[in-house]
């Protein structure tokens, strides 16, 4: 059961009576760009379990293209205690949504790790809509040996409630369209390189067909396109993203890609196309690859991106867990 309403007194209820381990309850008929309060209830035998009260803000109507909004870019969140240190910075930004380029956890099939993820991030996950991309660690069962590398993302799909097949999908928010992509091609090379790319081309074409087009187009995926990270990933990961994604981004005028994986922070520019890697959990303190598109990089601390969209301008800030602004740039249309 979910109780919800426009105030902390709630007042409306929707329930789903079927028995389930992983619960999803759809709440419909909501007003755009509106703050709602909610709490959830579950019955376990004769025991009633209540969640703490939370809030969420519904999406801005795409027809209101001048309405400003803010979103946070998080990545490498699988060092949960460190991620929790960003509570003040995230709440102070008052974001409408979070986009997470993954990895959320070390081993995606372990429910205990997801419990930890949501526990340390509860101060903001309880109040801010969170959309995620699929990272390589979401496939892992128990490690890099044995059965670990050949896992699946079934548990992630049970815990998330994303559109479509939940691996690749798009979300329109105000004047911006977000494209979430599964860039872990080596787990399912044929499907991710054919069906997914066909979907991406169609989605980008629709976003540029002249019918209620978004002002900004933003991609979120785990593997970066340009990076100063480990050299072997230049041939294993980044070769695929440049071969399969970059040409479509340039053709259809994508403005920004938000990525992670190499566990540092870096801003790269390729023509008019920007890429920002962040890492608010795991870190790697080394540069291995010469990145010809790099304009700024940082590997001495954890970071998040705070992006403010207003009209035809997108202002990007990179901040650390002390609230220090490390880097800024602007994308204009």
N, C-alpha and C positions, 0 to 999 in steps of 0.2 A: 504494500500500500504506500502511496505517496500522497502526503498532504502538502498543499501549496497555496499561495495567495500573494497579494500585493503588499502585505504587511507581515510582521512576525507572528500575528495571530492566525495566519494561514487561512483556513475557511473552506477550501475546496479539497476534495479527495478523489483519487482514482485508484483502483485496485485491480490486481491480476491474481486470480485465485488458484491457478495451477501451481503444482509443486515444482521447484527448480532449485538447483545449486547456485547458478549464476542468474541474477535477476535483471530484467530490463522491463521498464514500464514506460510506455510512450504517453506523453502529456501533450494534447493537441489544443487548438483554438487559442493560442497565446498571442498577445499583442507584440508587434515588433519593437525592438529597442526599449525594452521594459525590464526593470529589475523585479524578480520574483523571489520569494522566500519558500523554503521547502524543508521537509524532513521525510525520511523513509522508515517504514515499519515492516518487520518480517516476523513470521511465526515459526518457531522451532519447537515442534511438539506443542506443549502447553505454555511455553515460555515466549514472551513478546520481546523482541529486540528493536530498539529505536536508534536511529542515527542521530548525530547532533544536528542542530539546525544549520542550514546553509543558504546560500543565495546563488542565483544565476541570472545573467542578462541575456535576453533573446536577441537574435541577430538584427542588424539594421536592414530595413527594407532597401533592396537594390535600387529602387526608384529614387531614393533619397541620397543621391550621389555626393551631395555636399556635406553630409553629416560626418563629422570627424570621429575617428575611433583609434584605439591603441591596442597593439598586440605585443606579446612577448615571445621571443624565439629562445627556446631552451634546447639543450642537446647534451649527450653523454651524461644523462641523469642517473646512471647506475652507481653513483657514490652518494647514497641517499642522505647521509648526515651532512655532507657538504652542500647538497642541493637545498636542504632546509635553511642554510645560512642566508639564502636569497629572499627570505620571507619579507623583510622590510622593503627591499628594493622592488619586488614584484607588487606588493600591495600599494606602495606609494605611487607606482605608475598608473594604478587603476585601469588595468587592461580589460578589454572586452573579451579577449580570448587568448589562449596559449597555443602555440604551435611547437611541437616537440619533434625534432629531427632524429630522435632515438640516439643511443640505446637507452631504454628505460631501466632495464635490469641486466644483471650478468647472465642469468639463465632463464629464458622466457617461459619454460615449462614448470618452474617452481613457484607455486602459489605463495609461499612464504616471502619470497622476494618482492612480489607485487604488494603484499600486505605492508611490507616495509616502505616500499615506494610511496604508497598512498598515506601511510602514517606520518612520515617525515615531511611530506608535502601537503598535509591536510590543511594548514593555514591558508593555502591558496587554491589547491585543487578542489576544496569544498565550495569555493565561491566563483571559480573562473572556468568557463568551458574550455576543454582541452582536446585538441585534435593532434593525432600523432602519425608519423610515418613509421614504416617497418625497418628496423635495424637488424644487423646480422646476429646480435646476441639474443634476439627474440626467438630465433630458431633453435638455440642451444638447450640441451637437456641437462647435461652434467659436466661438460668440459669439452676440451678440444680432442679428446681421445675416446675410443670406444664408440658409443652411440651419440656422443655429444654433438658433433658437427652435422649430423643427419637428422636433426629434429624438424619440427614444424611450428607454425604460429597459431595453432588451434586455440591455446589458452588465451593468447592476446585477442583473438577475435571474440572469445566469450566475454572478456572483460571490457572491451571497447564497444562502442556503438556508433561506428562511422558509416557513412553512406556506401552504397554499392557493395563490392566484394571486400571492402575494408583494407585492401592492399593498395589499390590505386583508386583515387576518387577526387572529386573537386568540390569545393565549398565556396559559394558566393557570399561575401560579407560586405555590405555597403557597396562602395565603388571598386572593390578588389575581389579578384577570384584567386583562390588558393588551389594549387594542384599538388596532391600528395602522391608520391611515387615510391614503389618498392625497387630500390636500386641494388638489392642483393642478388644480382643476376645469376651467380654461380649456384644458388640453391634450386633454381628452376629456370635454367637458361633459355629454353625454347619459349616457354609461356611468357616470361617477363620481357623477352626481346621481340615477341611478335604481338600477342594479344594486347599486352600493356601499351606498347608503342603505338599500335593502331588506335587504341582508345585515346592516348595522349594527343595524337595528331588531330583527331576529330574534335576533342575538347578544346584544343587551342584554336582550331579553325572556327568553331562556334563562338569562341570568345573574341573573334576578330571579324565577324561577318557583318558588322554594322547594325545589328539589332540589339539594343540595350547592352552594348559591350562594356566590360569593366574598364575603369581608367588604368588600374594596375593589375599586372599578372605576376603572381609569386609562386615559385615551386618550392616544395619542401621534400627533401630526401636525405637519406643517411650518408651515402657515399659522395664525397665532394667531386667537383669537376676539375678545379685548379687547386693545388695544395703544395705546401712545402714539407709535407709529412713524409712518412717512410717511403723509400725508393721502390720497394717491391709493390706497393699499392699503386704506383704510377702505371704498372703493367697489368695488375690484377683488377683493380677497382676503377681507377680514373680513366683507363682506356675505354671501358664500357660506357661510362657516363658521357665522355666526349663524343664517342662514336654514335651512341643511341639517343642522347638527349640534347646536346648542345646545338646541333644544327637546327632542330625544331624550335628551340628557345629563340635562336636568332631569327629564324624565318618569321615567327609569329610575334616577335617583339616582347619576349618575356623581360621583365624588369629586374627581378631579384630571385636568386636561389638561396635558400637557407639550408645549410648542411652541417655535418659533424664528422664523426668516425676517426679522424686523425688526431683528436684529443688536444687541439690547441685552438687559438683564435686567429683568424686571418680574413682580410678583406682583399678580394681580387676583382679586377675590372677587365672585361673583354669587350671592347667597343662600348656600347651603351648598357651592356649587361653586367650586373653586379652579383657577386657571390659573397656570402658571409658565413664563415664557420664559427661556431662557439662551442664551449665546453664548460658546463657548470658542475661536472662531476669528475670523471676520470681525466687525467692530464698526461701528456707525453712531452718531456722537456728536451726535444731534439729536432733539428732540421736536417732533412736528408735529400730532398728533391729541390732542384732549382725551379722555382715557379715564376715564369716570365710575366704573369698577370698580377702578381702580388703588389699591393700598394701599402699594406700595413699588416703587421703580424705581432702576436703576443703569446708567450707561453710561460709567463711567470705567475699566473693566477687564474682562477676560474671566472667565467664571464657568462652573461646573458645579453641578448639583444633586446632593446626596447624600441619599437617602431611605431611612430605616430603618423597617421594618414589624415590629411586634411586637403580636400579638394584635389588638385592636381600635383600635390607635393607630398612626398614620403620622407620623413626625417628619421634617421637611424642612429641610435646611440648604443655603444657597447659599454657596459658597466660591470664592475666587479662586486664581490659580496660585501664590500665596505661602502658601496654606493659611489665609488669614484668613477667618473666618466673618462674612459680611456681613448675613445675614438668616436668620431661622428662623420656621417656623410648624408647627402641629400639626393633623392631621385626625383626629378621633375618631369612632367609630361606637358 
